[in-house]
Amino acid sequence: MDTPIDRNAIQHSLPLGGFTVSTLLAGTRTVADDPQKTFGTNVRAEDFATVARDAFLPADRWQSYFTPVLVSTPQGRVLFDTGLSADGLLRALTAAGHTPDDIDTVVLTHMHGDHVNGLMTDDGPTFPNARHVAGRVEFDAWSQMESETFEAKVRPLAERMTFVEGGDAVVQGITAVEAFGHTPGHMAFRLDSEGEELLMMVDTANHHVFSLAHPDWEVSFDMDKAAAAATRRRIVGMAAAEKLPVIGYHMPFPATGFVEARGDGFRWVPATDQFRIAAG
């Protein structure tokens, strides 16, 4: 007998003014390898080990989360990213009470596979009624690369793409923010509804400890490591200074919290019941 899925374990919703923001756990992955190879390639092993130990993190494995975001607005339902596969995303979307046909807009924050793999199924586009939005810089850059994932998942949707740059609105109250470095045109997004705000930092920070406590530590996934580090300091610093609630694609689910300045870096403060009260 199948074990029923706990809908609260794979979707989490909170109000933001006139919006409803739902984080969707599309998948997780445990990587059985030294996390320094991914999150601290430019630091001494003993320094990395000290930070991991002090944060009660293992030295031989790390956990990743893949969390698209659905924002229900008066202008329609806007989905940010599509996870590792359509199957994982659709399970979480169903738990949140929606079907693929409900989605009006799909926004691609960048073109890495764990964000675009859910765009297509064997039958065609996963979200047949949706317009698709991507950053112009990002799309143009990947168009010049040799990427099987881009060609299979993104290129077929080019005719229905709308392109944005930093400062452009996806719909009223959702604004693109340049966050280049992780990829050539990686975008964050700022939400603003009825005076309440939230920052989707996406992959600006890839780990809730290493990438925040030490923004200058190089991450293997970052295509331009110097630019990515500068972007981390700028974007995360803005969120900390303005005390904005934050969603991070790879933060521990429900991927929602705050960041606070601490020393030369930042600390992740995860969502609690109090967060829901404050956001409401």
C-alpha positions in Angstrom: 0.0 0.0 0.0 1.3 3.4 -0.9 2.1 5.8 1.9 0.1 9.0 1.4 2.1 12.1 0.7 2.1 14.7 3.5 1.1 17.8 1.5 2.7 20.0 4.1 6.0 18.3 3.6 6.3 19.3 0.0 4.5 22.6 -0.2 4.4 25.6 2.1 2.3 28.7 1.6 2.3 32.2 3.2 0.5 35.4 2.5 2.3 38.5 1.2 -0.1 41.4 0.9 -2.5 40.4 -1.9 -0.2 37.5 -3.0 0.0 33.9 -1.9 3.6 32.6 -2.1 4.0 28.8 -2.1 7.3 27.1 -2.0 7.2 23.7 -3.8 9.7 21.0 -2.8 10.4 19.4 -6.2 13.1 17.1 -5.0 16.1 16.6 -2.7 19.5 15.1 -3.2 22.1 13.7 -0.8 25.6 14.0 -2.2 28.1 11.6 -0.6 31.2 13.7 -1.1 33.3 16.2 0.7 31.2 19.5 0.7 34.4 21.6 0.4 34.7 20.4 -3.2 31.5 22.3 -3.9 31.2 25.1 -1.4 34.7 26.2 -0.5 37.1 25.5 -3.3 39.4 28.4 -2.5 39.8 27.9 1.3 42.0 25.7 3.4 40.6 22.3 4.3 41.1 23.0 8.1 39.2 26.3 7.9 36.3 24.7 6.0 36.2 21.8 8.5 36.0 24.1 11.4 33.0 26.0 10.0 31.3 22.7 9.1 31.9 21.3 12.6 30.7 24.4 14.4 27.5 24.3 12.3 27.0 20.5 13.2 27.4 19.6 9.5 29.0 16.3 8.3 32.4 16.4 6.6 31.6 13.6 4.1 28.2 14.5 2.6 25.8 17.3 2.0 22.1 17.8 1.3 20.5 19.8 -1.5 16.9 21.0 -1.9 15.2 22.0 -5.1 12.4 24.5 -4.5 10.4 26.2 -7.2 8.1 29.0 -6.1 4.5 29.7 -7.1 3.2 33.2 -6.6 -0.6 33.6 -6.9 -1.3 37.3 -7.8 -4.3 39.2 -9.0 -2.7 39.1 -12.5 -2.4 35.3 -12.5 -0.3 32.4 -11.1 3.5 32.8 -11.7 5.8 29.8 -11.3 9.5 30.3 -10.8 11.6 27.5 -12.1 10.7 23.8 -12.7 13.0 21.6 -10.7 14.9 18.5 -11.6 12.0 16.9 -13.4 8.4 17.5 -14.2 7.3 14.6 -12.0 8.8 16.1 -8.8 7.4 19.5 -9.5 3.9 18.3 -10.3 3.7 16.3 -7.1 4.4 19.5 -5.1 2.1 21.6 -7.3 -0.7 19.1 -6.8 -0.2 19.2 -3.0 -0.6 23.0 -3.3 -3.9 22.5 -5.0 -3.0 23.3 -8.6 -2.7 21.7 -12.0 -0.3 22.6 -14.9 -3.2 24.2 -16.7 -3.6 26.7 -13.8 -0.1 28.3 -14.4 -0.2 31.5 -16.4 3.5 32.4 -16.4 6.6 30.3 -16.0 9.8 32.3 -15.1 13.2 30.8 -15.6 15.7 32.4 -13.2 18.6 30.8 -15.1 19.2 27.8 -17.3 20.9 25.3 -15.1 19.3 21.8 -15.4 17.9 21.7 -11.9 15.8 24.8 -12.8 14.7 23.9 -16.4 14.4 20.1 -16.5 10.7 20.3 -15.6 9.8 22.5 -18.6 9.0 19.6 -20.9 7.4 16.1 -20.7 7.3 13.4 -23.4 4.0 15.0 -24.5 5.3 18.5 -24.9 5.4 21.6 -22.6 4.5 20.9 -19.0 2.6 24.2 -18.8 0.8 24.5 -22.1 -1.2 27.6 -21.2 1.7 29.6 -19.8 3.8 32.3 -21.3 7.5 31.7 -20.4 9.8 34.5 -19.2 13.6 34.5 -19.1 16.4 37.0 -18.7 17.6 38.2 -22.1 21.3 38.0 -21.1 20.9 34.5 -19.8 19.0 33.2 -22.8 21.5 34.7 -25.3 24.5 33.3 -23.4 23.1 29.8 -23.3 22.1 30.0 -26.9 25.8 30.2 -27.7 26.8 27.3 -25.5 26.8 23.6 -26.2 24.1 22.5 -23.7 22.0 19.4 -24.4 19.6 20.5 -21.6 19.1 23.9 -23.0 18.4 22.5 -26.5 16.0 19.9 -25.2 14.1 21.9 -22.6 14.4 25.6 -23.3 15.0 26.1 -27.1 11.7 24.5 -28.0 9.9 27.2 -26.0 11.7 30.1 -27.6 8.7 31.2 -29.6 6.6 31.7 -26.5 9.4 33.4 -24.5 9.2 37.0 -23.2 12.6 38.4 -22.2 13.3 40.7 -19.2 16.2 42.7 -17.9 17.0 44.0 -14.4 14.2 46.4 -13.3 11.6 44.9 -15.6 8.3 43.6 -14.2 7.0 40.1 -14.8 3.6 41.2 -13.6 2.7 44.1 -11.3 4.6 43.6 -8.0 7.3 41.2 -9.3 10.5 42.8 -10.5 13.6 41.2 -11.9 16.9 42.0 -10.1 20.3 41.3 -11.8 22.2 38.8 -9.9 24.9 37.7 -12.4 27.8 35.4 -11.7 26.2 32.1 -10.8 25.4 32.0 -14.5 25.9 34.9 -17.0 22.4 36.3 -16.6 21.1 34.7 -13.3 18.2 36.7 -11.9 16.7 37.3 -8.5 13.2 38.7 -8.1 11.7 41.1 -5.7 8.0 40.8 -4.7 6.0 43.8 -3.4 2.3 43.6 -2.6 0.3 46.0 -0.5 3.5 47.3 1.1 4.8 43.8 2.0 8.0 42.6 0.3 10.0 39.5 -0.2 13.2 38.7 -2.0 13.7 35.5 -4.1 17.5 35.2 -4.1 17.3 31.9 -6.1 20.9 30.6 -6.4 22.7 33.7 -5.2 23.6 31.5 -2.2 23.7 27.7 -2.7 24.2 26.6 0.9 22.5 27.9 4.1 25.8 27.9 6.0 28.9 28.0 3.8 27.6 30.4 1.2 26.1 32.8 3.7 28.6 32.8 6.5 31.5 33.1 4.0 30.2 34.8 0.8 33.6 34.9 -0.7 34.1 31.1 -0.6 34.0 29.9 -4.2 31.2 27.5 -5.3 31.9 25.0 -8.0 28.5 25.7 -9.6 29.2 29.4 -10.1 30.3 30.1 -13.6 32.0 33.4 -12.8 33.2 32.9 -9.3 34.4 36.5 -8.6 31.1 38.0 -9.9 29.1 35.5 -8.0 30.8 36.4 -4.7 30.3 40.1 -5.3 26.6 39.4 -6.1 26.2 37.4 -2.9 27.5 40.3 -0.9 25.2 42.8 -2.7 22.0 40.8 -2.8 22.2 39.1 0.6 23.5 42.4 2.1 20.4 44.2 0.8 18.1 41.6 2.2 19.8 41.8 5.6 19.9 45.6 5.7 16.2 45.9 4.7 15.1 42.9 6.9 13.4 41.3 3.9 12.0 37.9 4.1 13.9 35.7 1.7 13.3 32.5 -0.3 16.4 30.6 -1.5 16.0 27.8 -4.0 18.6 25.5 -2.3 17.9 26.5 1.3 16.5 23.8 3.6 12.8 23.4 3.0 10.5 25.4 3.2 13.3 27.5 1.9 11.9 30.6 3.6 13.5 32.8 6.2 15.6 35.9 6.8 19.3 36.7 6.6 21.1 38.7 9.3 24.5 40.2 9.1 27.1 38.4 11.3 30.7 39.3 11.3 32.0 39.4 7.7 29.1 37.3 6.5 25.5 36.4 7.2 23.4 33.9 9.1 20.3 32.1 7.8 17.3 32.5 10.1 14.7 29.9 9.0 11.0 30.4 8.8 9.0 29.6 12.0 5.3 30.0 12.9 6.2 33.6 14.0 7.3 34.2 10.4 3.8 33.4 9.2 2.3 35.8 11.8 4.7 38.6 10.8 4.1 38.0 7.1 0.4 38.1 7.7 
